[in-house]
Amino acid sequence: MFKWRTIADHFKQMNGYIAFGFILFFAGMVVGGTNPAFREFLSGQLEGLSSLKNIVEESDNPTLTMLIVIFLNNAIKSIFVMYLGALFGILPLLFLVVNGMIVGFLLGAYGEQYGGAYVAELVVKGLLPHGIIEIPAIVVACAYGMRFGILAFKGLGSVMFARTKAAGIGRELESFVIRTVPVMVILTVSLLLAAVIESTITAWLVLL
């Protein structure tokens, strides 16, 4: 299960889903940053995140609290979207698009207020250090969720319309679920590393 070559081969099989996940995320960024119709919705999403910020600010050890909050928030959501993708892949699709929209909305708002140079600096200092690990990890989790949804849809279709194929699809689904276990471990470690970077290096760079 945890053989690196097997895991790498399975990642290659998932390339199409991963690429589609990145497309969805960046499309969400464009929509969130350019379409004012979603401003109220995205502002509401950001208000929900502000409660996590309050927890960090009120803590006796903000750096450690930030690390824990960021890690748990991202890890729990990533695991949820990976396995709840079994509901025909709807949740991972929405998760990627909405998160992309939030990032695009924030960058667009800062651009309007402070200009493009400020946004470029914000991306380099405040997004890339941890985002280069965090964003791909979240996209991969969603890619597996989407694949899970496709397999669940195929399984339901075989049960309803092609029972002779049900056993084969069942084995494929079982094999896929087993393959998600090492992926989940890798993503959890990656998100922990990203949380460490965001709560230390990113926080320090933003203050410079």
N, C-alpha and C positions, 0 to 999 in steps of 0.2 A: 504493500500500500504506500509506503514512504520511500520507495526507490526513486532517486532523482531522475533517472532516465525515463521511467514510466510517467512521472509527473510532467516532465518536459514534453514528452510525446502528447500527453493529453492537452497541455496548453496549446500545442500546435493545432490540435483538432478544434480548439475553441477560438482560433484566430478570427474567424468571421464574426462571431458573436462579440468578441472583444473590440474589434474594429467598429462594429455597429454601435457598441456602447459608447465609444469615444465620439462618434458622430452625433449621437443623441445628446451627450453632455455639452459638446461645443455648440450644437444647434440651440440648445436651451440657453447657453450664454448669450448668443446673438439675440434671441427673442427677448430674454430678460433685460438686456442692455439697450434695446432699441424700441421696444413696444410698450408705450405707456398704459395700454389697456390692462396690463397685469400688475401695475404699480401697487394697487391696494392689496391684492392677494399676496404679493411678495413682501410688502411691509408687514403684513400679518405674520408671515413666516418668520421674519426677522425679530418680531416682538416675542415670539416663542423662544427664540435662541437667547434673548436678552436675560431670561431667567437663569440660564446657565452662567452667563457673565456675572450676574449678581452673586451667585454661589461662590464664584472664584474671588470676587472682590471682598466679600465678607469673611473669607477664610483667614485663619492665622498663618497659613503657609500657601500663599496664592500660586506659586510656581508648581508645587506638588498637586494642589487641588486642580489647577488647570490641566495638568498632565492626566490626572485620573478622569476628569470630566470629559475631556476631548477623546481620550482613548475609549472609555465606555460608550460614549455617544456614537462614535464611528463604528466600533467593533460590533456592538449590539445591532445597530441598524444594518450593517453589512451582512451579518449572519441571517438576520430576518429576511432581507431581500433575496438572499441566496436560496433559502428554503421555502419561503412563501411565494417564490417564483413559480412553485408548483400550481398556483392558481392561475395557470395559463400565461404566466410571464407578465401580467399586467403591472404588478407592484414595482418590479425592477425598472420597467420602462418609465413609469411616472417618477420614480425616485431619481433617476438620472436626469430627466428633463427638468424637474423642479430644482434640483441642486445646481444644475447648470444655470438655470434662470436666476437663482439667488446670487451666484457669483457674478453673472453678467449685470444684474441690477445694481449690485454694490459698486462694481467698477464704473458703470455708466453714471451713477449718482456722484461718485467722487470726481469723475471726469467733468461733469457739468459744474461742479462747485470749485474744483481746484485746477483743472486743466489736464491735458494729456501727459505732460511730463511727470506730474505727481502720480498719475495712475501707473505709468511705466515703472517708477520707483517703487510704488506699492506692490506691484506684481513681483518685482525682483526681490524685494526685502520681505514682504509680508505673505506671499503666496508660494513662490517657487521652492524655498528651502524645505518646507514640509510637503507642499502640494505635489512635488515631483514623485513622492512616494504615496501619499494619501489618495490622490485622484486616481492613479492607475489601480490601486488596490480596490477602491470602491467600484470602479468600472468593471474590474474582473469579477467581483462579487455579483454585480448585476448581470454580467454576461452569463455566469453560471445559473443565475436565477431565470434568465430568459430561456436558456437551454432546458432547464428543468421544466419550464412551462410548456415548451414545444413537445417534450417527451410525455408530459402528462396529457396534453391534448391528443397526441397520437395514441396513447393508451386508452383514453376514453373513446376515441373513434373506433379503435379495434374491438373494444368490448361491445360497442353498439352495432357496428356494421361489418366487422371482419374478424370474427372470433378466432379464426385459424392463425392470425398474426399476433394474437394477444400474448401468447407465451414468449415469443421472441422479443416483443417490445417490453414485456415485463422484465426479462433478463437484461435488456439494454438499460432500462431505468434503474434496476438494482445496481448494475455496474457503475452507472453514472453517480449514484448516491454515494457509493463507496469511494469513488474518486474525489468527491467533494471534501472528504475528511482531511486529507493532507493539504488541500487548497485552503480550507478554513484555517488550519494551523498557520500556514504561511501568511495568509492575509492578516491574521490576528497579530503575529509578530511584526509584520510590516506597519500596521496601524499603530502599534505600540511605539515603534521607532519614530514614526511620523509625529506622534503626540509628544514624545520627548523633544524632538526638534522644534515643534511649534511652541511648546511651553518654555523653551530656553533660548535657542538661537534666533528663531523668528521674533519672539518677544523682544529680544535684545536689539535686533536689527531695526525693528520698527521704531524704537526709541532714539536711534542715532540721528 
